[in-house]
Amino acid sequence: MAEDTNQAETSTIVEAGKTSKWLTENGFEHELMEPDHLGVEIIKVDREVLIPFATALYAYGFNYLQLQCAYDTGPGGDLVSVYHLLKLEDSGDKPEEVRLKVFVPRDDASIPSVYWIWKTADWQERESYDMYGITYEGHPNLKRILMPEDWVGYPLRKDYISPDFFELQDAY
């Protein structure tokens, strides 16, 4: 029985990958999360140090922001902004990947924008703002992109209550 408990405890230990080791060697403290099913490193970053982290990773060679998205952990829980970075090189091999996650409370959902590091964050951060209400500080044009400008609320939050509406139908 004790042996099973020890095995369960050791299975939750996450081994640092190449990027995490580089960050640690260069003085960037971080929390390592369990890698995804493909083995991509996932690093939890505090919003206060997102810009220094992102800048360091860019300098380290992560020159492409493949994806920025967000999700809601549940009613009353945190909102999460996710950044999937690639190290694109001329070698043609499979690019190195890393994923950053920034957790913020829903009542104070603001994160610095990475637009000035990776321009591809432009519309992606706008979509996360529009659907989840995460404010990306320093974004040059943070406004709704999918919903009308006068829309109230953030439709992909799990505690969102849809307003009453009437569907217009074509006359037959």
Chimera marker file (.cmm) of the C-alpha trace (Angstrom):
<marker_set name="trace">
<marker id="1" x="0.000" y="0.000" z="0.000" r="1" g="1" b="0" radius="0.5"/>
<marker id="2" x="2.790" y="2.435" z="0.935" r="1" g="1" b="0" radius="0.5"/>
<marker id="3" x="4.546" y="1.552" z="-2.318" r="1" g="1" b="0" radius="0.5"/>
<marker id="4" x="1.433" y="2.543" z="-4.336" r="1" g="1" b="0" radius="0.5"/>
<marker id="5" x="1.256" y="5.874" z="-2.486" r="1" g="1" b="0" radius="0.5"/>
<marker id="6" x="4.929" y="6.604" z="-3.257" r="1" g="1" b="0" radius="0.5"/>
<marker id="7" x="4.370" y="5.798" z="-6.935" r="1" g="1" b="0" radius="0.5"/>
<marker id="8" x="1.375" y="8.171" z="-7.056" r="1" g="1" b="0" radius="0.5"/>
<marker id="9" x="3.440" y="10.926" z="-5.442" r="1" g="1" b="0" radius="0.5"/>
<marker id="10" x="6.364" y="10.494" z="-7.833" r="1" g="1" b="0" radius="0.5"/>
<marker id="11" x="4.090" y="10.537" z="-10.873" r="1" g="1" b="0" radius="0.5"/>
<marker id="12" x="3.064" y="14.137" z="-10.077" r="1" g="1" b="0" radius="0.5"/>
<marker id="13" x="6.652" y="15.416" z="-10.176" r="1" g="1" b="0" radius="0.5"/>
<marker id="14" x="7.254" y="17.275" z="-13.432" r="1" g="1" b="0" radius="0.5"/>
<marker id="15" x="10.721" y="17.089" z="-14.932" r="1" g="1" b="0" radius="0.5"/>
<marker id="16" x="12.069" y="20.366" z="-16.287" r="1" g="1" b="0" radius="0.5"/>
<marker id="17" x="12.464" y="20.511" z="-20.044" r="1" g="1" b="0" radius="0.5"/>
<marker id="18" x="15.054" y="22.309" z="-22.136" r="1" g="1" b="0" radius="0.5"/>
<marker id="19" x="13.311" y="25.705" z="-22.044" r="1" g="1" b="0" radius="0.5"/>
<marker id="20" x="12.540" y="25.525" z="-18.333" r="1" g="1" b="0" radius="0.5"/>
<marker id="21" x="16.170" y="24.685" z="-17.585" r="1" g="1" b="0" radius="0.5"/>
<marker id="22" x="17.339" y="27.642" z="-19.696" r="1" g="1" b="0" radius="0.5"/>
<marker id="23" x="14.947" y="29.978" z="-17.873" r="1" g="1" b="0" radius="0.5"/>
<marker id="24" x="16.163" y="28.745" z="-14.484" r="1" g="1" b="0" radius="0.5"/>
<marker id="25" x="19.836" y="29.131" z="-15.498" r="1" g="1" b="0" radius="0.5"/>
<marker id="26" x="19.108" y="32.725" z="-16.484" r="1" g="1" b="0" radius="0.5"/>
<marker id="27" x="17.338" y="33.669" z="-13.262" r="1" g="1" b="0" radius="0.5"/>
<marker id="28" x="13.696" y="33.397" z="-14.340" r="1" g="1" b="0" radius="0.5"/>
<marker id="29" x="11.793" y="31.714" z="-11.544" r="1" g="1" b="0" radius="0.5"/>
<marker id="30" x="8.667" y="29.949" z="-12.727" r="1" g="1" b="0" radius="0.5"/>
<marker id="31" x="6.249" y="27.160" z="-11.999" r="1" g="1" b="0" radius="0.5"/>
<marker id="32" x="6.386" y="24.186" z="-14.321" r="1" g="1" b="0" radius="0.5"/>
<marker id="33" x="3.084" y="22.519" z="-15.143" r="1" g="1" b="0" radius="0.5"/>
<marker id="34" x="2.605" y="18.997" z="-16.467" r="1" g="1" b="0" radius="0.5"/>
<marker id="35" x="3.429" y="18.773" z="-20.209" r="1" g="1" b="0" radius="0.5"/>
<marker id="36" x="0.587" y="18.212" z="-22.638" r="1" g="1" b="0" radius="0.5"/>
<marker id="37" x="-0.059" y="14.884" z="-24.397" r="1" g="1" b="0" radius="0.5"/>
<marker id="38" x="2.557" y="15.723" z="-27.047" r="1" g="1" b="0" radius="0.5"/>
<marker id="39" x="5.228" y="16.554" z="-24.480" r="1" g="1" b="0" radius="0.5"/>
<marker id="40" x="5.102" y="20.347" z="-24.955" r="1" g="1" b="0" radius="0.5"/>
<marker id="41" x="6.411" y="22.172" z="-21.873" r="1" g="1" b="0" radius="0.5"/>
<marker id="42" x="3.801" y="24.274" z="-20.074" r="1" g="1" b="0" radius="0.5"/>
<marker id="43" x="5.042" y="27.089" z="-17.880" r="1" g="1" b="0" radius="0.5"/>
<marker id="44" x="2.865" y="29.045" z="-15.458" r="1" g="1" b="0" radius="0.5"/>
<marker id="45" x="3.881" y="32.708" z="-15.447" r="1" g="1" b="0" radius="0.5"/>
<marker id="46" x="2.717" y="35.532" z="-13.160" r="1" g="1" b="0" radius="0.5"/>
<marker id="47" x="1.306" y="38.474" z="-15.081" r="1" g="1" b="0" radius="0.5"/>
<marker id="48" x="3.797" y="40.827" z="-13.393" r="1" g="1" b="0" radius="0.5"/>
<marker id="49" x="6.704" y="39.068" z="-15.125" r="1" g="1" b="0" radius="0.5"/>
<marker id="50" x="5.039" y="38.099" z="-18.423" r="1" g="1" b="0" radius="0.5"/>
<marker id="51" x="6.838" y="40.766" z="-20.469" r="1" g="1" b="0" radius="0.5"/>
<marker id="52" x="10.353" y="39.938" z="-19.154" r="1" g="1" b="0" radius="0.5"/>
<marker id="53" x="9.607" y="36.208" z="-19.686" r="1" g="1" b="0" radius="0.5"/>
<marker id="54" x="8.276" y="36.767" z="-23.192" r="1" g="1" b="0" radius="0.5"/>
<marker id="55" x="11.203" y="39.025" z="-24.102" r="1" g="1" b="0" radius="0.5"/>
<marker id="56" x="13.704" y="36.458" z="-22.806" r="1" g="1" b="0" radius="0.5"/>
<marker id="57" x="12.003" y="33.651" z="-24.730" r="1" g="1" b="0" radius="0.5"/>
<marker id="58" x="12.027" y="35.776" z="-27.885" r="1" g="1" b="0" radius="0.5"/>
<marker id="59" x="15.753" y="36.399" z="-27.421" r="1" g="1" b="0" radius="0.5"/>
<marker id="60" x="16.212" y="32.646" z="-26.818" r="1" g="1" b="0" radius="0.5"/>
<marker id="61" x="14.753" y="32.018" z="-30.282" r="1" g="1" b="0" radius="0.5"/>
<marker id="62" x="10.983" y="31.677" z="-29.804" r="1" g="1" b="0" radius="0.5"/>
<marker id="63" x="10.272" y="34.006" z="-32.686" r="1" g="1" b="0" radius="0.5"/>
<marker id="64" x="6.719" y="32.927" z="-33.521" r="1" g="1" b="0" radius="0.5"/>
<marker id="65" x="3.552" y="33.204" z="-31.470" r="1" g="1" b="0" radius="0.5"/>
<marker id="66" x="1.488" y="30.438" z="-33.042" r="1" g="1" b="0" radius="0.5"/>
<marker id="67" x="-1.503" y="30.907" z="-30.775" r="1" g="1" b="0" radius="0.5"/>
<marker id="68" x="-2.818" y="33.149" z="-28.065" r="1" g="1" b="0" radius="0.5"/>
<marker id="69" x="-6.142" y="32.130" z="-26.576" r="1" g="1" b="0" radius="0.5"/>
<marker id="70" x="-7.991" y="32.140" z="-23.280" r="1" g="1" b="0" radius="0.5"/>
<marker id="71" x="-10.246" y="29.926" z="-21.216" r="1" g="1" b="0" radius="0.5"/>
<marker id="72" x="-12.333" y="30.061" z="-18.076" r="1" g="1" b="0" radius="0.5"/>
<marker id="73" x="-11.570" y="27.594" z="-15.266" r="1" g="1" b="0" radius="0.5"/>
<marker id="74" x="-15.174" y="27.776" z="-14.033" r="1" g="1" b="0" radius="0.5"/>
<marker id="75" x="-17.638" y="30.071" z="-12.262" r="1" g="1" b="0" radius="0.5"/>
<marker id="76" x="-15.758" y="32.050" z="-9.630" r="1" g="1" b="0" radius="0.5"/>
<marker id="77" x="-12.433" y="30.625" z="-10.843" r="1" g="1" b="0" radius="0.5"/>
<marker id="78" x="-9.564" y="32.188" z="-12.726" r="1" g="1" b="0" radius="0.5"/>
<marker id="79" x="-9.372" y="33.209" z="-16.354" r="1" g="1" b="0" radius="0.5"/>
<marker id="80" x="-6.323" y="31.916" z="-18.215" r="1" g="1" b="0" radius="0.5"/>
<marker id="81" x="-4.434" y="33.487" z="-21.105" r="1" g="1" b="0" radius="0.5"/>
<marker id="82" x="-2.399" y="30.943" z="-23.091" r="1" g="1" b="0" radius="0.5"/>
<marker id="83" x="0.573" y="31.614" z="-25.391" r="1" g="1" b="0" radius="0.5"/>
<marker id="84" x="1.911" y="28.841" z="-27.643" r="1" g="1" b="0" radius="0.5"/>
<marker id="85" x="5.389" y="29.745" z="-28.885" r="1" g="1" b="0" radius="0.5"/>
<marker id="86" x="7.545" y="28.160" z="-31.586" r="1" g="1" b="0" radius="0.5"/>
<marker id="87" x="11.248" y="28.428" z="-32.302" r="1" g="1" b="0" radius="0.5"/>
<marker id="88" x="11.294" y="28.588" z="-36.099" r="1" g="1" b="0" radius="0.5"/>
<marker id="89" x="14.683" y="27.990" z="-37.651" r="1" g="1" b="0" radius="0.5"/>
<marker id="90" x="15.958" y="27.363" z="-41.161" r="1" g="1" b="0" radius="0.5"/>
<marker id="91" x="16.888" y="23.762" z="-40.340" r="1" g="1" b="0" radius="0.5"/>
<marker id="92" x="13.458" y="22.406" z="-41.272" r="1" g="1" b="0" radius="0.5"/>
<marker id="93" x="13.349" y="20.073" z="-38.272" r="1" g="1" b="0" radius="0.5"/>
<marker id="94" x="10.365" y="19.936" z="-35.970" r="1" g="1" b="0" radius="0.5"/>
<marker id="95" x="10.345" y="23.320" z="-34.201" r="1" g="1" b="0" radius="0.5"/>
<marker id="96" x="10.824" y="23.554" z="-30.458" r="1" g="1" b="0" radius="0.5"/>
<marker id="97" x="7.610" y="24.516" z="-28.656" r="1" g="1" b="0" radius="0.5"/>
<marker id="98" x="6.636" y="25.957" z="-25.284" r="1" g="1" b="0" radius="0.5"/>
<marker id="99" x="3.342" y="27.101" z="-23.828" r="1" g="1" b="0" radius="0.5"/>
<marker id="100" x="2.915" y="29.887" z="-21.280" r="1" g="1" b="0" radius="0.5"/>
<marker id="101" x="-0.180" y="30.179" z="-19.083" r="1" g="1" b="0" radius="0.5"/>
<marker id="102" x="-1.114" y="33.284" z="-17.130" r="1" g="1" b="0" radius="0.5"/>
<marker id="103" x="-3.867" y="32.840" z="-14.519" r="1" g="1" b="0" radius="0.5"/>
<marker id="104" x="-5.781" y="35.968" z="-13.416" r="1" g="1" b="0" radius="0.5"/>
<marker id="105" x="-8.794" y="36.457" z="-11.145" r="1" g="1" b="0" radius="0.5"/>
<marker id="106" x="-11.967" y="37.297" z="-13.061" r="1" g="1" b="0" radius="0.5"/>
<marker id="107" x="-12.536" y="40.457" z="-11.008" r="1" g="1" b="0" radius="0.5"/>
<marker id="108" x="-9.068" y="41.784" z="-11.952" r="1" g="1" b="0" radius="0.5"/>
<marker id="109" x="-8.543" y="40.301" z="-15.408" r="1" g="1" b="0" radius="0.5"/>
<marker id="110" x="-5.740" y="42.395" z="-16.851" r="1" g="1" b="0" radius="0.5"/>
<marker id="111" x="-2.511" y="41.184" z="-18.420" r="1" g="1" b="0" radius="0.5"/>
<marker id="112" x="0.243" y="43.083" z="-20.263" r="1" g="1" b="0" radius="0.5"/>
<marker id="113" x="-0.041" y="42.750" z="-24.031" r="1" g="1" b="0" radius="0.5"/>
<marker id="114" x="2.667" y="40.836" z="-25.886" r="1" g="1" b="0" radius="0.5"/>
<marker id="115" x="1.750" y="42.648" z="-29.119" r="1" g="1" b="0" radius="0.5"/>
<marker id="116" x="5.016" y="44.606" z="-29.036" r="1" g="1" b="0" radius="0.5"/>
<marker id="117" x="6.986" y="41.331" z="-29.006" r="1" g="1" b="0" radius="0.5"/>
<marker id="118" x="4.869" y="39.257" z="-31.424" r="1" g="1" b="0" radius="0.5"/>
<marker id="119" x="2.585" y="41.204" z="-33.762" r="1" g="1" b="0" radius="0.5"/>
<marker id="120" x="0.448" y="38.079" z="-34.287" r="1" g="1" b="0" radius="0.5"/>
<marker id="121" x="-1.020" y="38.747" z="-30.828" r="1" g="1" b="0" radius="0.5"/>
<marker id="122" x="-3.048" y="41.640" z="-32.267" r="1" g="1" b="0" radius="0.5"/>
<marker id="123" x="-6.361" y="39.994" z="-33.201" r="1" g="1" b="0" radius="0.5"/>
<marker id="124" x="-5.843" y="37.035" z="-30.892" r="1" g="1" b="0" radius="0.5"/>
<marker id="125" x="-5.708" y="39.241" z="-27.780" r="1" g="1" b="0" radius="0.5"/>
<marker id="126" x="-8.708" y="41.170" z="-29.079" r="1" g="1" b="0" radius="0.5"/>
<marker id="127" x="-10.682" y="37.926" z="-29.341" r="1" g="1" b="0" radius="0.5"/>
<marker id="128" x="-9.724" y="36.902" z="-25.782" r="1" g="1" b="0" radius="0.5"/>
<marker id="129" x="-10.792" y="40.358" z="-24.598" r="1" g="1" b="0" radius="0.5"/>
<marker id="130" x="-14.090" y="40.147" z="-26.483" r="1" g="1" b="0" radius="0.5"/>
<marker id="131" x="-15.037" y="36.640" z="-25.349" r="1" g="1" b="0" radius="0.5"/>
<marker id="132" x="-13.591" y="36.546" z="-21.791" r="1" g="1" b="0" radius="0.5"/>
<marker id="133" x="-13.086" y="40.175" z="-20.745" r="1" g="1" b="0" radius="0.5"/>
<marker id="134" x="-9.332" y="39.927" z="-20.211" r="1" g="1" b="0" radius="0.5"/>
<marker id="135" x="-7.846" y="43.390" z="-20.677" r="1" g="1" b="0" radius="0.5"/>
<marker id="136" x="-4.453" y="43.381" z="-22.425" r="1" g="1" b="0" radius="0.5"/>
<marker id="137" x="-2.687" y="46.488" z="-21.148" r="1" g="1" b="0" radius="0.5"/>
<marker id="138" x="-0.680" y="48.314" z="-23.802" r="1" g="1" b="0" radius="0.5"/>
<marker id="139" x="-2.524" y="46.745" z="-26.758" r="1" g="1" b="0" radius="0.5"/>
<marker id="140" x="-2.750" y="49.396" z="-29.517" r="1" g="1" b="0" radius="0.5"/>
<marker id="141" x="-6.378" y="48.689" z="-30.527" r="1" g="1" b="0" radius="0.5"/>
<marker id="142" x="-8.123" y="46.683" z="-27.810" r="1" g="1" b="0" radius="0.5"/>
<marker id="143" x="-11.774" y="46.643" z="-28.817" r="1" g="1" b="0" radius="0.5"/>
<marker id="144" x="-14.382" y="44.031" z="-29.596" r="1" g="1" b="0" radius="0.5"/>
<marker id="145" x="-13.711" y="41.964" z="-32.686" r="1" g="1" b="0" radius="0.5"/>
<marker id="146" x="-16.573" y="39.432" z="-32.817" r="1" g="1" b="0" radius="0.5"/>
<marker id="147" x="-19.403" y="40.968" z="-30.807" r="1" g="1" b="0" radius="0.5"/>
<marker id="148" x="-21.059" y="44.363" z="-31.411" r="1" g="1" b="0" radius="0.5"/>
<marker id="149" x="-19.369" y="47.254" z="-29.573" r="1" g="1" b="0" radius="0.5"/>
<marker id="150" x="-22.443" y="47.733" z="-27.341" r="1" g="1" b="0" radius="0.5"/>
<marker id="151" x="-22.628" y="44.048" z="-26.273" r="1" g="1" b="0" radius="0.5"/>
<marker id="152" x="-22.865" y="43.569" z="-22.522" r="1" g="1" b="0" radius="0.5"/>
<marker id="153" x="-20.777" y="40.816" z="-20.961" r="1" g="1" b="0" radius="0.5"/>
<marker id="154" x="-18.344" y="38.196" z="-22.200" r="1" g="1" b="0" radius="0.5"/>
<marker id="155" x="-20.071" y="35.240" z="-23.901" r="1" g="1" b="0" radius="0.5"/>
<marker id="156" x="-17.481" y="32.493" z="-23.283" r="1" g="1" b="0" radius="0.5"/>
<marker id="157" x="-17.238" y="32.977" z="-19.538" r="1" g="1" b="0" radius="0.5"/>
<marker id="158" x="-18.834" y="30.020" z="-17.803" r="1" g="1" b="0" radius="0.5"/>
<marker id="159" x="-20.887" y="32.317" z="-15.571" r="1" g="1" b="0" radius="0.5"/>
<marker id="160" x="-22.249" y="34.326" z="-18.522" r="1" g="1" b="0" radius="0.5"/>
<marker id="161" x="-26.013" y="34.657" z="-18.645" r="1" g="1" b="0" radius="0.5"/>
<marker id="162" x="-27.336" y="35.219" z="-22.149" r="1" g="1" b="0" radius="0.5"/>
<marker id="163" x="-29.542" y="38.308" z="-22.437" r="1" g="1" b="0" radius="0.5"/>
<marker id="164" x="-33.119" y="37.932" z="-23.593" r="1" g="1" b="0" radius="0.5"/>
<marker id="165" x="-33.357" y="38.280" z="-27.342" r="1" g="1" b="0" radius="0.5"/>
<marker id="166" x="-35.791" y="37.676" z="-30.136" r="1" g="1" b="0" radius="0.5"/>
<marker id="167" x="-34.710" y="35.858" z="-33.232" r="1" g="1" b="0" radius="0.5"/>
<marker id="168" x="-35.693" y="37.468" z="-36.498" r="1" g="1" b="0" radius="0.5"/>
<marker id="169" x="-36.971" y="35.008" z="-39.067" r="1" g="1" b="0" radius="0.5"/>
<marker id="170" x="-37.518" y="35.345" z="-42.772" r="1" g="1" b="0" radius="0.5"/>
<marker id="171" x="-41.115" y="35.555" z="-43.889" r="1" g="1" b="0" radius="0.5"/>
<marker id="172" x="-42.239" y="32.556" z="-45.875" r="1" g="1" b="0" radius="0.5"/>
<link id1="1" id2="2" r="1" g="1" b="0" radius="0.2"/>
<link id1="2" id2="3" r="1" g="1" b="0" radius="0.2"/>
<link id1="3" id2="4" r="1" g="1" b="0" radius="0.2"/>
<link id1="4" id2="5" r="1" g="1" b="0" radius="0.2"/>
<link id1="5" id2="6" r="1" g="1" b="0" radius="0.2"/>
<link id1="6" id2="7" r="1" g="1" b="0" radius="0.2"/>
<link id1="7" id2="8" r="1" g="1" b="0" radius="0.2"/>
<link id1="8" id2="9" r="1" g="1" b="0" radius="0.2"/>
<link id1="9" id2="10" r="1" g="1" b="0" radius="0.2"/>
<link id1="10" id2="11" r="1" g="1" b="0" radius="0.2"/>
<link id1="11" id2="12" r="1" g="1" b="0" radius="0.2"/>
<link id1="12" id2="13" r="1" g="1" b="0" radius="0.2"/>
<link id1="13" id2="14" r="1" g="1" b="0" radius="0.2"/>
<link id1="14" id2="15" r="1" g="1" b="0" radius="0.2"/>
<link id1="15" id2="16" r="1" g="1" b="0" radius="0.2"/>
<link id1="16" id2="17" r="1" g="1" b="0" radius="0.2"/>
<link id1="17" id2="18" r="1" g="1" b="0" radius="0.2"/>
<link id1="18" id2="19" r="1" g="1" b="0" radius="0.2"/>
<link id1="19" id2="20" r="1" g="1" b="0" radius="0.2"/>
<link id1="20" id2="21" r="1" g="1" b="0" radius="0.2"/>
<link id1="21" id2="22" r="1" g="1" b="0" radius="0.2"/>
<link id1="22" id2="23" r="1" g="1" b="0" radius="0.2"/>
<link id1="23" id2="24" r="1" g="1" b="0" radius="0.2"/>
<link id1="24" id2="25" r="1" g="1" b="0" radius="0.2"/>
<link id1="25" id2="26" r="1" g="1" b="0" radius="0.2"/>
<link id1="26" id2="27" r="1" g="1" b="0" radius="0.2"/>
<link id1="27" id2="28" r="1" g="1" b="0" radius="0.2"/>
<link id1="28" id2="29" r="1" g="1" b="0" radius="0.2"/>
<link id1="29" id2="30" r="1" g="1" b="0" radius="0.2"/>
<link id1="30" id2="31" r="1" g="1" b="0" radius="0.2"/>
<link id1="31" id2="32" r="1" g="1" b="0" radius="0.2"/>
<link id1="32" id2="33" r="1" g="1" b="0" radius="0.2"/>
<link id1="33" id2="34" r="1" g="1" b="0" radius="0.2"/>
<link id1="34" id2="35" r="1" g="1" b="0" radius="0.2"/>
<link id1="35" id2="36" r="1" g="1" b="0" radius="0.2"/>
<link id1="36" id2="37" r="1" g="1" b="0" radius="0.2"/>
<link id1="37" id2="38" r="1" g="1" b="0" radius="0.2"/>
<link id1="38" id2="39" r="1" g="1" b="0" radius="0.2"/>
<link id1="39" id2="40" r="1" g="1" b="0" radius="0.2"/>
<link id1="40" id2="41" r="1" g="1" b="0" radius="0.2"/>
<link id1="41" id2="42" r="1" g="1" b="0" radius="0.2"/>
<link id1="42" id2="43" r="1" g="1" b="0" radius="0.2"/>
<link id1="43" id2="44" r="1" g="1" b="0" radius="0.2"/>
<link id1="44" id2="45" r="1" g="1" b="0" radius="0.2"/>
<link id1="45" id2="46" r="1" g="1" b="0" radius="0.2"/>
<link id1="46" id2="47" r="1" g="1" b="0" radius="0.2"/>
<link id1="47" id2="48" r="1" g="1" b="0" radius="0.2"/>
<link id1="48" id2="49" r="1" g="1" b="0" radius="0.2"/>
<link id1="49" id2="50" r="1" g="1" b="0" radius="0.2"/>
<link id1="50" id2="51" r="1" g="1" b="0" radius="0.2"/>
<link id1="51" id2="52" r="1" g="1" b="0" radius="0.2"/>
<link id1="52" id2="53" r="1" g="1" b="0" radius="0.2"/>
<link id1="53" id2="54" r="1" g="1" b="0" radius="0.2"/>
<link id1="54" id2="55" r="1" g="1" b="0" radius="0.2"/>
<link id1="55" id2="56" r="1" g="1" b="0" radius="0.2"/>
<link id1="56" id2="57" r="1" g="1" b="0" radius="0.2"/>
<link id1="57" id2="58" r="1" g="1" b="0" radius="0.2"/>
<link id1="58" id2="59" r="1" g="1" b="0" radius="0.2"/>
<link id1="59" id2="60" r="1" g="1" b="0" radius="0.2"/>
<link id1="60" id2="61" r="1" g="1" b="0" radius="0.2"/>
<link id1="61" id2="62" r="1" g="1" b="0" radius="0.2"/>
<link id1="62" id2="63" r="1" g="1" b="0" radius="0.2"/>
<link id1="63" id2="64" r="1" g="1" b="0" radius="0.2"/>
<link id1="64" id2="65" r="1" g="1" b="0" radius="0.2"/>
<link id1="65" id2="66" r="1" g="1" b="0" radius="0.2"/>
<link id1="66" id2="67" r="1" g="1" b="0" radius="0.2"/>
<link id1="67" id2="68" r="1" g="1" b="0" radius="0.2"/>
<link id1="68" id2="69" r="1" g="1" b="0" radius="0.2"/>
<link id1="69" id2="70" r="1" g="1" b="0" radius="0.2"/>
<link id1="70" id2="71" r="1" g="1" b="0" radius="0.2"/>
<link id1="71" id2="72" r="1" g="1" b="0" radius="0.2"/>
<link id1="72" id2="73" r="1" g="1" b="0" radius="0.2"/>
<link id1="73" id2="74" r="1" g="1" b="0" radius="0.2"/>
<link id1="74" id2="75" r="1" g="1" b="0" radius="0.2"/>
<link id1="75" id2="76" r="1" g="1" b="0" radius="0.2"/>
<link id1="76" id2="77" r="1" g="1" b="0" radius="0.2"/>
<link id1="77" id2="78" r="1" g="1" b="0" radius="0.2"/>
<link id1="78" id2="79" r="1" g="1" b="0" radius="0.2"/>
<link id1="79" id2="80" r="1" g="1" b="0" radius="0.2"/>
<link id1="80" id2="81" r="1" g="1" b="0" radius="0.2"/>
<link id1="81" id2="82" r="1" g="1" b="0" radius="0.2"/>
<link id1="82" id2="83" r="1" g="1" b="0" radius="0.2"/>
<link id1="83" id2="84" r="1" g="1" b="0" radius="0.2"/>
<link id1="84" id2="85" r="1" g="1" b="0" radius="0.2"/>
<link id1="85" id2="86" r="1" g="1" b="0" radius="0.2"/>
<link id1="86" id2="87" r="1" g="1" b="0" radius="0.2"/>
<link id1="87" id2="88" r="1" g="1" b="0" radius="0.2"/>
<link id1="88" id2="89" r="1" g="1" b="0" radius="0.2"/>
<link id1="89" id2="90" r="1" g="1" b="0" radius="0.2"/>
<link id1="90" id2="91" r="1" g="1" b="0" radius="0.2"/>
<link id1="91" id2="92" r="1" g="1" b="0" radius="0.2"/>
<link id1="92" id2="93" r="1" g="1" b="0" radius="0.2"/>
<link id1="93" id2="94" r="1" g="1" b="0" radius="0.2"/>
<link id1="94" id2="95" r="1" g="1" b="0" radius="0.2"/>
<link id1="95" id2="96" r="1" g="1" b="0" radius="0.2"/>
<link id1="96" id2="97" r="1" g="1" b="0" radius="0.2"/>
<link id1="97" id2="98" r="1" g="1" b="0" radius="0.2"/>
<link id1="98" id2="99" r="1" g="1" b="0" radius="0.2"/>
<link id1="99" id2="100" r="1" g="1" b="0" radius="0.2"/>
<link id1="100" id2="101" r="1" g="1" b="0" radius="0.2"/>
<link id1="101" id2="102" r="1" g="1" b="0" radius="0.2"/>
<link id1="102" id2="103" r="1" g="1" b="0" radius="0.2"/>
<link id1="103" id2="104" r="1" g="1" b="0" radius="0.2"/>
<link id1="104" id2="105" r="1" g="1" b="0" radius="0.2"/>
<link id1="105" id2="106" r="1" g="1" b="0" radius="0.2"/>
<link id1="106" id2="107" r="1" g="1" b="0" radius="0.2"/>
<link id1="107" id2="108" r="1" g="1" b="0" radius="0.2"/>
<link id1="108" id2="109" r="1" g="1" b="0" radius="0.2"/>
<link id1="109" id2="110" r="1" g="1" b="0" radius="0.2"/>
<link id1="110" id2="111" r="1" g="1" b="0" radius="0.2"/>
<link id1="111" id2="112" r="1" g="1" b="0" radius="0.2"/>
<link id1="112" id2="113" r="1" g="1" b="0" radius="0.2"/>
<link id1="113" id2="114" r="1" g="1" b="0" radius="0.2"/>
<link id1="114" id2="115" r="1" g="1" b="0" radius="0.2"/>
<link id1="115" id2="116" r="1" g="1" b="0" radius="0.2"/>
<link id1="116" id2="117" r="1" g="1" b="0" radius="0.2"/>
<link id1="117" id2="118" r="1" g="1" b="0" radius="0.2"/>
<link id1="118" id2="119" r="1" g="1" b="0" radius="0.2"/>
<link id1="119" id2="120" r="1" g="1" b="0" radius="0.2"/>
<link id1="120" id2="121" r="1" g="1" b="0" radius="0.2"/>
<link id1="121" id2="122" r="1" g="1" b="0" radius="0.2"/>
<link id1="122" id2="123" r="1" g="1" b="0" radius="0.2"/>
<link id1="123" id2="124" r="1" g="1" b="0" radius="0.2"/>
<link id1="124" id2="125" r="1" g="1" b="0" radius="0.2"/>
<link id1="125" id2="126" r="1" g="1" b="0" radius="0.2"/>
<link id1="126" id2="127" r="1" g="1" b="0" radius="0.2"/>
<link id1="127" id2="128" r="1" g="1" b="0" radius="0.2"/>
<link id1="128" id2="129" r="1" g="1" b="0" radius="0.2"/>
<link id1="129" id2="130" r="1" g="1" b="0" radius="0.2"/>
<link id1="130" id2="131" r="1" g="1" b="0" radius="0.2"/>
<link id1="131" id2="132" r="1" g="1" b="0" radius="0.2"/>
<link id1="132" id2="133" r="1" g="1" b="0" radius="0.2"/>
<link id1="133" id2="134" r="1" g="1" b="0" radius="0.2"/>
<link id1="134" id2="135" r="1" g="1" b="0" radius="0.2"/>
<link id1="135" id2="136" r="1" g="1" b="0" radius="0.2"/>
<link id1="136" id2="137" r="1" g="1" b="0" radius="0.2"/>
<link id1="137" id2="138" r="1" g="1" b="0" radius="0.2"/>
<link id1="138" id2="139" r="1" g="1" b="0" radius="0.2"/>
<link id1="139" id2="140" r="1" g="1" b="0" radius="0.2"/>
<link id1="140" id2="141" r="1" g="1" b="0" radius="0.2"/>
<link id1="141" id2="142" r="1" g="1" b="0" radius="0.2"/>
<link id1="142" id2="143" r="1" g="1" b="0" radius="0.2"/>
<link id1="143" id2="144" r="1" g="1" b="0" radius="0.2"/>
<link id1="144" id2="145" r="1" g="1" b="0" radius="0.2"/>
<link id1="145" id2="146" r="1" g="1" b="0" radius="0.2"/>
<link id1="146" id2="147" r="1" g="1" b="0" radius="0.2"/>
<link id1="147" id2="148" r="1" g="1" b="0" radius="0.2"/>
<link id1="148" id2="149" r="1" g="1" b="0" radius="0.2"/>
<link id1="149" id2="150" r="1" g="1" b="0" radius="0.2"/>
<link id1="150" id2="151" r="1" g="1" b="0" radius="0.2"/>
<link id1="151" id2="152" r="1" g="1" b="0" radius="0.2"/>
<link id1="152" id2="153" r="1" g="1" b="0" radius="0.2"/>
<link id1="153" id2="154" r="1" g="1" b="0" radius="0.2"/>
<link id1="154" id2="155" r="1" g="1" b="0" radius="0.2"/>
<link id1="155" id2="156" r="1" g="1" b="0" radius="0.2"/>
<link id1="156" id2="157" r="1" g="1" b="0" radius="0.2"/>
<link id1="157" id2="158" r="1" g="1" b="0" radius="0.2"/>
<link id1="158" id2="159" r="1" g="1" b="0" radius="0.2"/>
<link id1="159" id2="160" r="1" g="1" b="0" radius="0.2"/>
<link id1="160" id2="161" r="1" g="1" b="0" radius="0.2"/>
<link id1="161" id2="162" r="1" g="1" b="0" radius="0.2"/>
<link id1="162" id2="163" r="1" g="1" b="0" radius="0.2"/>
<link id1="163" id2="164" r="1" g="1" b="0" radius="0.2"/>
<link id1="164" id2="165" r="1" g="1" b="0" radius="0.2"/>
<link id1="165" id2="166" r="1" g="1" b="0" radius="0.2"/>
<link id1="166" id2="167" r="1" g="1" b="0" radius="0.2"/>
<link id1="167" id2="168" r="1" g="1" b="0" radius="0.2"/>
<link id1="168" id2="169" r="1" g="1" b="0" radius="0.2"/>
<link id1="169" id2="170" r="1" g="1" b="0" radius="0.2"/>
<link id1="170" id2="171" r="1" g="1" b="0" radius="0.2"/>
<link id1="171" id2="172" r="1" g="1" b="0" radius="0.2"/>
</marker_set>
